[in-house]
Amino acid sequence: MNLQEVKNQFPEAVGEIETLERLGFASGALEIKETLPKLQLLAQTDKTIVAGWWSVGEEAEDSVTLMTGGEPPLRKPYNLPTN
């Protein structure tokens, strides 16, 4: 998933560009083995949640799992409270 696809799917989070960039990276880095160290770091440290999705770290963890031949868990999206 590239950044534009993330923006289209999660328009309520467009103001959080840095979060969306990290989420897009975590989602889209599957084919690039050199990204594994960065994905592992995001998986351990990035707890930022995108409404209607899960945390950037969880997405990165899923990417690491897929890259290493595993099967990531089925996740339920977080719904952040609205003001």
C-alpha positions as CSV (number, residue, x, y, z in Angstrom):
1,M,0.0,0.0,0.0
2,N,1.5,3.3,-1.0
3,L,1.0,6.6,0.8
4,Q,-1.7,7.8,-1.7
5,E,-3.6,4.5,-1.2
6,V,-3.4,5.0,2.6
7,K,-4.6,8.6,2.2
8,N,-7.5,7.4,0.1
9,Q,-8.5,4.7,2.5
10,F,-8.1,6.8,5.7
11,P,-9.0,10.3,4.8
12,E,-9.7,11.2,8.4
13,A,-6.0,10.7,9.1
14,V,-4.6,12.8,6.2
15,G,-3.5,15.5,8.7
16,E,-1.2,13.0,10.3
17,I,1.2,12.8,7.3
18,E,4.1,11.5,9.3
19,T,2.0,8.7,10.7
20,L,0.6,7.9,7.3
21,E,4.1,7.8,5.8
22,R,5.2,5.3,8.5
23,L,2.0,3.2,8.0
24,G,2.6,3.3,4.2
25,F,6.2,2.3,4.7
26,A,5.2,-0.5,7.1
27,S,2.6,-1.8,4.6
28,G,4.6,-1.4,1.5
29,A,8.1,-2.6,2.3
30,L,7.5,-6.3,1.9
31,E,9.5,-6.7,-1.3
32,I,12.6,-4.9,0.0
33,K,14.6,-7.0,2.3
34,E,16.9,-4.1,3.2
35,T,13.9,-2.5,5.0
36,L,13.8,-5.3,7.6
37,P,15.9,-3.4,10.3
38,K,13.7,-0.3,10.0
39,L,10.5,-2.4,10.1
40,Q,11.8,-4.2,13.2
41,L,12.5,-0.9,14.9
42,L,9.0,0.4,14.0
43,A,7.4,-2.9,15.2
44,Q,9.1,-2.3,18.6
45,T,8.7,1.4,19.0
46,D,5.8,2.9,17.0
47,K,2.5,2.7,19.0
48,T,0.8,5.4,16.9
49,I,-2.7,4.3,16.0
50,V,-4.5,5.3,12.8
51,A,-8.3,5.3,13.2
52,G,-9.9,2.4,11.3
53,W,-6.6,0.5,11.3
54,W,-4.1,-0.6,13.9
55,S,-0.9,0.8,15.1
56,V,2.0,1.5,12.8
57,G,4.1,-0.9,14.9
58,E,1.6,-3.7,14.5
59,E,1.6,-3.2,10.7
60,A,5.4,-3.2,10.7
61,E,5.3,-6.4,12.8
62,D,3.0,-8.0,10.3
63,S,5.3,-7.0,7.5
64,V,8.3,-8.5,9.3
65,T,6.3,-11.7,9.9
66,L,5.4,-12.0,6.2
67,M,9.0,-11.2,5.1
68,T,10.3,-14.0,7.3
69,G,7.8,-16.6,6.1
70,G,5.2,-16.4,8.8
71,E,1.5,-15.7,8.9
72,P,0.5,-12.5,10.7
73,P,-2.6,-12.5,13.0
74,L,-5.9,-11.2,11.8
75,R,-6.3,-7.8,13.5
76,K,-9.3,-5.8,14.4
77,P,-9.1,-2.1,13.6
78,Y,-9.0,0.4,16.4
79,N,-11.8,2.9,16.5
80,L,-10.6,6.1,18.1
81,P,-13.2,8.1,20.0
82,T,-14.6,11.1,18.2
83,N,-14.9,14.5,20.0
